[in-house]
Amino acid sequence: MSWNPQQYARFAGHRLRPALDLIARIPIERPRNVVDLGCGTGNVTRMLRKRWPGARIAGVDGSLQMLAEARKAAADIAWEQSDVAVWSPPEKFDLVFSNAALHWLEDHAALFTRICENVASGGVLAVQMPRNFGAPSHTLIHELACSPTWHDVLAGLLRTQPVLAPAAYYDLLAPKARSLDIWETEYLQVLEGENPVAEWTKGTWLAPFLDALAPDKRAVFESEYRRLVAQAYPRQTDGKTLFPFRRLFIVAAL
């Protein structure tokens, strides 16, 4: 899928907050090397550098567009274009960090097992993933994609469970971890602008569905989604829109 860094960055403050909450809970003082998997434009990677200025920092992402933006802002970080699903570094890292990226990948049992193998002994795996897929912002995309008009083209993109239940990650990681901290937070995001929830998902979960359609069909699909999602998330009396958003956090000391 093609990423639009400008669209994604429209809600940068709301997207950054969970990453900062995750960084605050990482129990490591002086990591030698840190990698940010799915680093995107590098906003969070730069926060990792600020938090651990003595560490070697790397950012890994599959999107050339995102990495191009990242390099503009921080040339001293080692940016690497690589598919996180098959990432296999030559060295292990004291901190493997991933914010809002791993939910795009399949088979989390195999994925998390492989990523853990790239954490150095005594190191930490820290992950944040959206778990908002049961909310109207996401279910409306799936309902539209399953409808007769769109099913033949879009049904192949549907994923029933992008992120597992928290207990499933406990079962995966507890046998490997010295300590394990798993929690969920639902942020009540206060958004501004015209149909902001549609604008939010256009930069993330809606994007691959739009990419799969011809331009004329894309406009029709997006218009219908925007109509439905505006009804699901009406404006408050002050003109703002409330967008509850659930996220899952994992910090595993290995």
N, C-alpha and C positions, 0 to 999 in steps of 0.2 A: 504494500500500500504506500502511497505517496503522502508525506507529512508536510503540513503547512506550518512552519515555525511561528509565523505571525498570528495565525488563528489560534494555535495552542497557547501563545503567550498572552492572549487577551485577558485571561483570568490568572495571571502569574502569581498574584498574592495568595489566592485561595489554594492554588496547586502547590505552592511552596510551604505552606504551614504544616501539612502532615510530615513533610520531609524533615523540617526543623524539629518537630515533636519526636520523630524517630531518632535523629542524631542525638537529642538530649538524653536518650535512654541507652546509648551504646556504652558498655562497660569496658572501655579500653582507653589507656592514657597516652601511650606513645607508640602508635603503630608505625612500622617502618615503611609499609606500602599499603595503599588503599585503592580500590577500584570501584567505580560507579557503573553498574551494568544497566544499560538502557538510559544513558545519561542525557539524551536529547540535546537541547541547546546549552547544556552545561550549567544552568542556574544553580542546581543543587551541588554539582561537582565543585563549584567555586566555594560553596559553603563548607564542603568537606576540607578543602584546602585551608580555609580560614580557621576551622576548628582544629586541624592538625597541621600546622605550618611546616613542621619538620619532616613530614612524611612525603614519599613520592606518590603523586596522585595520577591516576589514569581514568579516562572516561571511555566507555565502549558503547557504541550504538550502531544499528544497522542502516540508519538513514544518513545519506551524504548531505541532504539539505540541513538536517539538524546539526551535524558536525561542522558544517561550514559556518553556521552561526556561532557555535561554541568556540571555534578557533579565533574568531574575530575578537572575542571578549577575554580570552585567556590562552595565550600562545605557550605558556610555560607548563601547561598540563599535557600529558601524553594522550592525545585523542586517537582512538583506534576505530576504524570502520570494520565491524564484524557482526555476524548474526549471533545474538546472545544464545540462541537455541543450541548452537554447536560450538560456542566459545571454549577454547582449550588453550590457556596461557602457558608459557614455558616456565613460569614460577608460581608459587602459591602466595596468597595475600593475607596480611594480618587482619584486614577488614574487607569483606566483600559486601558491598552496599547496593541496594536496588530499590528505587522509588518509583512506583506507578509504571512498572514495565513488565513484570513476569506474568501478569494476567493475560498478556497477548499470546503466550506460548502454551502449547499443549503438554499433556502428560506430566503433571507436576510431581508425581512420585519419582519418575526418572530424572526430571529436571533438577529438583532440589537435591537429590542424591549426588548428581554430577557436580553441581555447584559447590556442595560441601567438600568435595574432594579437592577443590581449589582454595580452600581456607587453610592457612598454616596452623600447625598445632598451637593451641593457646589463643587462636584468633577468633573472630566474630563474624557471623552472617547476620546482616540486618536488612529486612525487607518490609516494604509497605506496598500493599495492593488495594485498589478499589474493590469494594464488595457491595456495590450498589445496583447489581444487575436485576434485582427484583423490584426496583422502583420504576415509576412510569417513564422516566427519562430513557430507560433502556428497554423496558418491555414493549413500549410503543414501536420501537424500531423493529423488534422481532415480530410483533403482530402484523405490521405492515408487510414485512418481508415474507411472511407466511400466507398472505392474502393471495387470492387467485391471480390478481394483476401482476404480482411481483415474484411469485413463488419460483417459477422456472429459472429465473436469473439469480435470485438472491438467497434461496434456501440453503445453498451450499456454504454460505458464510455463517450460518447460525451455529452458536455454541451454547449448549445447555447449561454448562457449569464452568465458566472461565476460572473461577476461584473456588477452592474447596472450603468446607466448613472448618472453623478454627481447630476443632479436635483432630481433624485429619492431618493437619500439619504437626500437631503434637505427636501423633503416632509416627509420623515420618522422621521427626527430628530428635525426639527424646532419647532414642537409643544411641545417638551420636553426640549428644550435647552434655557438657558439664553443667550448664544451667540454661533454662529456656523461659523466655518471657513472651507471651502471646496475648494480645488484647485487641479490642475493636473500639473505634470512636466514630460517632455520627456527628458530623459538623453541620450546623445549621448555617448554610452559606447564604448571605444576603447579597443578591446580585442586582445590578442596575442595567438599564438599557431595554431595547425592544426585544422581547422573546429571548432572554439571556440563556435559558436552559437549552434551547435549540442551538444557540451559538456555542455553548459549552460542549455539547456532544458533537457538534460539527468538527471540532478540533480533535476528537478522540473516537468514541465508539461508533458514531455515525459515518465517519470518513470512509472506511472500506466499502460500505454499502453504496455510497455515492460514487466511489471510484469504479465500481463494477457496472455502472449504468452509462449509456450514451448520454451526451449533454442534454438532449431534449427530455429524455426520460428521467434524468437526474433531477431536473428542475421540478418535474411533477411530483416525484417521490419526496423531495425535500419540502415542497410546499404543503403536502398533506401531513407530513410529520410535524412541521412547524405549527400547523393548525391544531393538531391533537395535543401537542405538548404545551401549547399556550393555554389550552383549557385545563390541563392537568396541573399546571403551575400558574395560577392567576396572579396578577399583580395585587399587592397590598394597597391599602388606602393611601400610603405615602408614595406609591409608584414603584416600590421595590418588589423583587420577587424572592421568595424563600425557597431554597433548594437544599433539602436535607441530603447529606451524602455520607455513606458509611464506608469506612476504610479498615483494613486488617493490618496489624503490625506484628512482626516476628523479630525477636532478637535472640539468637542462639550463640552461646559461647561454646566453642568446640574444643 
